[in-house]
Amino acid sequence: MNTVVLYGTESGNSELIAQDLADKLNADGHSAEAIDLQDFEPESLTPENFYLVVCSTHGDGELPNTAIEFHEKFTAFSGDLTGVKYAMFGLGDSFYEETYSQGSEHLDRRFTELGATRIGEYGRHDASSWDLPSDVALEWLPTVIEAAEAA
Ligand SMILES: Cc1cc2nc3c(=O)[nH]c(=O)nc-3n(C[C@H](O)[C@H](O)[C@H](O)COP(=O)(O)O)c2cc1C
């Protein structure tokens, strides 16, 4: 199973997580690459890959800089994503009570609307916690890989 780790970031946390997830998968004998959403087109989504989407929240519950253009294209995209499997890992800060971790949810809604299937638990990192972002993501990783392989 080839895994593509897509990330949207503003201050770099999601990029670090995405790279750590891809490195871990490759070290474990899987095949994975991390790609910034600003370098990725919705047309490239295919059932042949499994997608891990790592995305933070900025503004007032909005997407981070590198995910904004992708989201615009994704909103206009009319392809059928039936058969595409993905998992979501959202970054946020519960200090922002009303909009906690909402950035990734904009992408999640569109994946679902287009017919893709979300696999496993929705992963989250809260910047107000003491947890290191990559530790949380690496703990989450095997659960979604197992779920994807079983799906
Ligand atoms: C200006 C600013 C606005 C933010 N707005 C939100 C928000 O509305 N909701 C939320 O959950 N987190 C918010 N955050 C927290 C970020 O999502 C969090 O710091 C995250 O780890 C950043 O990841 P990134 O480096 O990949 O962009 C905000 C952070 C900043 C600096």
The ligand as an SDF file (V2000), in Angstrom:
LIG
                    3D

 31 33  0  0  0  0  0  0  0  0999 V2000
   -2.8800   33.3520   14.4520 C   0  0  0  0  0  0  0  0  0  0  0  0
   -3.2710   31.9600   14.8420 C   0  0  0  0  0  0  0  0  0  0  0  0
   -4.6010   31.5830   14.7610 C   0  0  0  0  0  0  0  0  0  0  0  0
   -5.0010   30.2910   15.1550 C   0  0  0  0  0  0  0  0  0  0  0  0
   -6.3270   29.9630   15.0930 N   0  0  0  0  0  0  0  0  0  0  0  0
   -6.7120   28.7390   15.5440 C   0  0  0  0  0  0  0  0  0  0  0  0
   -8.0900   28.3910   15.5660 C   0  0  0  0  0  0  0  0  0  0  0  0
   -8.9780   29.1510   15.1620 O   0  0  0  0  0  0  0  0  0  0  0  0
   -8.4270   27.1550   16.0350 N   0  0  0  0  0  0  0  0  0  0  0  0
   -7.4900   26.2520   16.4750 C   0  0  0  0  0  0  0  0  0  0  0  0
   -7.8530   25.1550   16.8860 O   0  0  0  0  0  0  0  0  0  0  0  0
   -6.1740   26.5650   16.4590 N   0  0  0  0  0  0  0  0  0  0  0  0
   -5.7570   27.7790   16.0110 C   0  0  0  0  0  0  0  0  0  0  0  0
   -4.4210   28.0900   16.0070 N   0  0  0  0  0  0  0  0  0  0  0  0
   -3.4390   27.0810   16.5260 C   0  0  0  0  0  0  0  0  0  0  0  0
   -2.6900   26.3190   15.4160 C   0  0  0  0  0  0  0  0  0  0  0  0
   -3.5620   25.4970   14.6730 O   0  0  0  0  0  0  0  0  0  0  0  0
   -1.6110   25.4540   16.0670 C   0  0  0  0  0  0  0  0  0  0  0  0
   -0.6500   26.2980   16.6340 O   0  0  0  0  0  0  0  0  0  0  0  0
   -0.9520   24.4780   15.1110 C   0  0  0  0  0  0  0  0  0  0  0  0
   -0.0520   23.6530   15.8290 O   0  0  0  0  0  0  0  0  0  0  0  0
   -0.2080   25.1800   13.9910 C   0  0  0  0  0  0  0  0  0  0  0  0
    0.2370   24.2060   13.0670 O   0  0  0  0  0  0  0  0  0  0  0  0
    1.0370   24.6060   11.7330 P   0  0  0  0  0  0  0  0  0  0  0  0
    2.4090   25.0370   12.2040 O   0  0  0  0  0  0  0  0  0  0  0  0
    1.1100   23.3530   10.9160 O   0  0  0  0  0  0  0  0  0  0  0  0
    0.3120   25.6940   11.0270 O   0  0  0  0  0  0  0  0  0  0  0  0
   -4.0260   29.3630   15.6130 C   0  0  0  0  0  0  0  0  0  0  0  0
   -2.6750   29.7530   15.6790 C   0  0  0  0  0  0  0  0  0  0  0  0
   -2.2980   31.0330   15.3100 C   0  0  0  0  0  0  0  0  0  0  0  0
   -0.8440   31.4160   15.4190 C   0  0  0  0  0  0  0  0  0  0  0  0
  1  2  1  0
  2  3  1  0
  2 30  2  0
  3  4  2  0
  4  5  1  0
  4 28  1  0
  5  6  2  0
  6  7  1  0
  6 13  1  0
  7  8  2  0
  7  9  1  0
  9 10  1  0
 10 11  2  0
 10 12  1  0
 12 13  2  0
 13 14  1  0
 14 15  1  0
 14 28  1  0
 15 16  1  0
 16 17  1  0
 16 18  1  0
 18 19  1  0
 18 20  1  0
 20 21  1  0
 20 22  1  0
 22 23  1  0
 23 24  1  0
 24 25  2  0
 24 26  1  0
 24 27  1  0
 28 29  2  0
 29 30  1  0
 30 31  1  0
M  END
$$$$
